[in-house]
Amino acid sequence: MAINSVSSAGTTTATNNQITTSSPDETQSRFMKLLIAQMKNQDPLNPMDNSQMTTQISQINMVSGINKLNETLSAIAGNVKSSDSMKAASLLGHTVLVPGNSLKLAQGSAEMGMELSQGVDDLKVTILNSGGNVVHTMDLGPQTAGVQSLLWDGETDSGSVASDGVYSFQIEALQDGKAITVPSLSLGKVDNVSLSGGVAKLNSTNLGDFALSDIREIR
């Protein structure tokens, strides 16, 4: 009697043109029954080779181990999603900095941010109105690495005060005479939290949707 190698987490049998799939536990039980039957009915003069039996047992144990590993990973993934949902819910009402280039001027005050991966010799921030026209330029000089907040009091380059509303901004930086890319950050309040496909998604009225991984700073 020969025992075929087990190569998947389940086996498929066809009876009366119907196909049924066995679970890993059923496959393991069937394997052990066949193995015992083979050992009982083997030729005493030509017994089963020990290495062959060890290989077959190892194969079924591997299948069982993979199945248990998959169950463990699924449980971990579920716990991570649950933890992310709780973290997201705890941020309701908080103000956060996330990647973006918009800022809202209200009552003569607007806040934005930047994320410097390294220090720079010179940094300039340009604020533009909805039409793409330059409203104000800030030369901030040398800056150190890290997430930093920037404030704008609404003053324009002409000396007047800009109207409240939504603006955009651009960041330019130089290090040793070379241009350095600096990600810009927008400030917003977490107004809603939702779950989509088990993934937590946060929403801000002025920033739209973003993920937990997008958050660079929490207030």
N, C-alpha and C positions, 0 to 999 in steps of 0.2 A: 504493500500500500504506500503510495507516495503522497506527501503533503506539500502543496504548493506554497511558495513564499507569499507572505502577506505584504502588499505594497501600498495599501491605502487604509484610511481610518474606518472604512466600512466595505462590505462585499455586496455584490449584486447577484441575485439568482433569478432565473426565468422559469416559470412554471405555468403551463397552459396559456402561454403568450402574455403573461402578466409579469411585470418586473417589480421586485421588492428589494429594498435596501436594508441591510442589517446594520445595527448600531455597533460602535466599537466594542462594547461589552459583549454583545452577542457573538461578534467575530472572535473575540478572545476565548469565549466559552466553547465555541465550535472547534477552535484550533486545539484547545487542550483535550477535548474528547477524541479528536482524530489522532492526536499525538499518543494518548494512552492506548487507543485501539491499535495503533501501529506497533507500539512497544509490546503489547500482548501477543500480537500475531506475527511478530518478526521471526525470521528463520534463525533458530539457535546457533546454526553453523555460520550464519552470516548476519550478525546483529547490527543494529543501526550504529553508524559511526558517531562517536561522541561529538566530534566537531560539527557534524551536520545537525544534530539535535540542538547543540548550543546556539548555532546560527539561527535556527528556526525560532527558538525561544526568545532570542535577542530581538528578532524582527517583530514578534507580537508585543514584546515589552516596549519597543520603540514606538509602535503605533499607539499603545496605551499612554505612553509618556507624552507624546505629541498632543494627544487629545486633552490630557490634563493641563498641559502647558497652555493650550488655546483657551481652555476654560478660565485659567488663572489670569491670562492677559485680558480676556473679555471683562473679568471682574475688576481688574485694575483700571481699564478704560472707563468703565461705568463709574468707578469712584472718582476718577479725575474729572469727568463731566459733571458729577454732582458737586464736587468741590468748586469747580469753576462757576457753576450756577450760583452757589452761595456767595462767592467772592463778588460776582457781578451785582447781585442783589444788594450787597452791603455798600455798594458805591452810589446808590441812588441819592441824588441831592448833592453829591460831591462835585467839585470842579477838577477837571483833569486837563493835562496837556497831551495831545496826540498829534501825529503827523498831519500837517496841513499848512496852508499859507493864507488863511483868512483871519481877520480880526474885527471885532466890533467896537466901535467908538460910542460910548454912552456917557453923557454928562462930563465931557472933557477928559475921559480916561479910557485907554485901551491897553490890553496886555497880550503879549505873544511870547513865543519862546524859540529856542534853537538847541540843537544837540551837536556839540562839537566833539569829534572823536580824538582831536588833538588841539593843542594850543595854536593860536594863529597870531601873526604879527599885526594884522590890520583887518578890521571887520566893518562892513558898511551895510546898513539896512535901508531899503527904499520902500516907501509906502505909496501905494497907488489907489486911485478911486475906481469906481465901477467901470469907467470908460478906459482904464488902462493908463491914465495920465499920472505923472509923478506929483504927489502931494507934499511929501516931506522926505528928506534924506538925513539919516543919522550916521555920523562917522564915529565909531566906538573904539577905534584903536585896537591894541593888543587884547586878546581874550584867552582865558584858560580853558582846558578841556572840561566837558561835562554838559549837563542839561542846565540851561540858564533861561531866566525870564527877562523879558524886555518890556518897558513901559513907554507909552506914547501919550502925551498930554493933549493931543489934538492940534498942536501948533503946526502950521504949514510953513513952507520955505519962504513964502511971501510975508510971514509975520501974522497972518490972520488965523482965526480958529476954524478948523474944519467942522462941518455939520456932522451930527451923530448919524451913524449908519455903519454899513459893512464895507470894509476895505480889504485889500490884499497886500502882501509884502514879499519882498525878495531879499535874500541874503547873499552877500559877496564877501569872500575871505581870501587873504593872501598869506602864505607862509614861505619865507625865503624867496619871495618874488613869484611863486607859483600859486595858481588859483586852487583853492580847496573847496570841495563840495560840503556844504553845511545844511543838513536837513532842517527845515523850518517846522515849528510846532504851533498849533492853534489851541486856544483855551476855550473850554466849553463845560457846561453843566450836564451831568448825567440825568436825563429826564425819564428814560424808560429802559427796561431790561427785558429781553425776549429770548426764547429758545427756538432754534431752528435746526432740526436734525440732531438734537442733543447738544448743540454748540451754543454757548451763551453769546448774545449780541447786545451791545449797549447802544443807546441812541441819545443824541443831543440835538436840540432844536436847531442850533446854528451850525453844527458839525455833521449831522447825519449819523449813519451807523458806523460803528467801529468795534474791534475785538479787544478782549482783555490784553492781548499781547501788544496792542498799539499804544497802550498807556505808558507815558514816560514819567509822569509826575501826578500825584494825587494831593489835593488840598482838603 
